[in-house]
Amino acid sequence: MKKRNDVDVFNNSHIKVPFVLPEITNEDKKAILSTLNQNLLTDGPKLREFENKFAKFTGVKYAIGVSNATAALQLSLKAIGIGKGDEVIVPDITFIASVNAILFTGATPVIADIDKEDYNISIDSIKKSLTNKTKAIMPVHFTGKSCKMHKIRNIAKKNNIRIIEDCAHAIGSRLGKKHVGTFGDAGCFSFYPTKNITTLEGGMVITNSKKNSEAIKALRNHGITKSYKDRFTKGKPWEYDVIIPGYNNRLDEIRSALGISQLKRIAKNNLKRKNAALYYNSKLKNNELVTIPKILKDEDHACHLYVLRIKKSGKFSRDYLFQKLLKNGIRSSVHYKPIHEFTAYKKNAKIIDKLDNSKLVYKEMISLPLYPQIKKKQQNLVLQNF
């Protein structure tokens, strides 16, 4: 019987411009291979080195490597005591991981609207979403553009609530001289293959709180008080305590070595991303059907995504452009379907605001290909479709 010919969405043989292209260099491969010669392959010296270098890069006292960014968010929320009966405010336009992390703690996500200008969480909507159960805000630095953290911090201080920053898009983003993730109790980063640096899977929490750092370290390792290395070098390996029921969210040595290698190139690659984004802007700025993102030359923006808004005119629309690009061998995407539209969150999340901005923006937004290796020739192929 002849097998059905399915389309392999990961086969880019017919694609002229992929949406994303992870950069794994020979140096990265050597770093991975060298790690395989170690006896300790998880929660070991490479992880400690990666944590120390990431802490220095972001300007914090503590960095804690974990298995992914969802775990980073969940453990950070638990470390500050978020649990059943609490409410955490989160934007409507974000990846579902942000909301899942809140639900995993037993707390209730409260879905806030976004700002039409930068697509980050709306300050007015945060204020509308506050209740006597609000215990934290989770601002998401969408596309690598920093949220209005000074205003968010003022709201948090006034209402005695905590801040956990979702920095999945924002490795290298700064507000003034401060790296994002340093304005609240913790900042959480993703090293997924599409991100500005990748460890294939993996994440990091940064904090200036020793208490939060120690809690997250315990939670990522089943709540055990000693690392594997400590258990086998300091006394009897079975003599340890479990101070809290925890999780298996450790980051292994192979991914840590890859992270160390990738971190060396982050400044250079982020600059390449920004230059590519500015090139798109320069070519689209006079198109009346397009709203381009505000990416200033002197603004420290990680440029993880390049998100446009397309005004419908006749048959030309966001969906029409998506199909046209695909037909011409160019992959694009939409970031993201609003949280309030998913079945799971209609039941488990709370909505106070009308979410007018996120509903409008979602109908118009599209993400164009953007990665450090993209060439102007490829960008011009994209631009020909406008």
C-alpha positions, 0 to 999 in steps of 0.5 A: 500500500502506497504511503500518503505523502505528508508535507514535512514542515521542517524540511526547508528544501523549497524555502528561500527564506526560513523564519528562523535559523539557529546558529550552531558553530564549530566552536559550539560543537567543540564545546559540546564534545569536550563536555562528554569527557567529564564524569559529571554530566549534569548539575556540574562545573559547566553549569556553574561556569554558565551561571557565573557568566550569565550573572555577570552579563546581566549584572546580578548576584545570582543566576540559576540554570534550569531545564527550560524557561517555563520551569524558570517562571514556575520556580520563581513564582513558588520561591516568592510564595505564590500559590493557591488563592493568589492572582498573577497579572499577565499580558494577553499577548504572550506564549502560553508558557507564561500562563501555564507557569502561573497555573502550575503553582495553583494561582490564577492568571489575570489576563491584562491588555497590551499597549498598542504601541509596543505590544507589551503589557498595558499599564492602565490594564494592570491597574484595572486588573488589580484585586485584593488577591493580586500577589504578583505581576508578570511583565513579558518583554515582548520581541525583546522590547523592555516593558515600562518597568519603572511604572510597573515597579511603582504599581507593585510597590504601592500595592505590595505585590511582587514582580517576576519578569518574563525575559524569554525574548530579551537576552541583551535587552536593557532599560537605561543601564539595567538589564531586563530581569533586574527590576523585580524579584526575578527574571526568567530567560529561554534558550529554546532553539528560536531564541537569541542564544540557544542550549536546545532546551534550557532556561535561566533565572536571575535574581539579586535575592540570596533567599530566592536563589537558594529556594530556586536551586532547591526546587530545581533539584527535588528539594534536595539540600546538596548538589550531586557533586557535594553529596559524593565529595562531602561525607556520605552521599545519602546524607542530605535533607529535602526541605521542600517537595521539588522538581527535576528541572536541572540543566545538564553539562552539555547544554551549559557548555553550549550556552557558554559558547553561545553567550560569547556571540550575543552582543555581535548577534544582537547587533546583526538582528537590530541592523536587519530589523532597521533595514526592514523599517527603512524599506517599509516606513512609507507603506501606509498599510503597514505599522512598523515597530519602533526600534531606535538605533540608540535603544538596547533592544534584543530584536528577538522578533520583527512584528508588523501590523498589516491594515486590511485593504481589499484582499490585502491583509495579514492572512493574505500576506502570510499565504503569499509569503509562503507561496513564494518560499518565505516562512512567517508566523504570528506571535501570538494567539491571545491567551483568552482565545484558548479553551484551557484558559477560558476556564482557568484564567480571569479577565477583568479588562475588555482586552480591546488592544490585544483583540485588534492587534492580533488580527493585524500582526505578523512576524517576518524572518529575522535571525543573525545570518539573514542577508539583505538579499533574503530580506529583499525577497520578503519585501517584494511581497508588500 
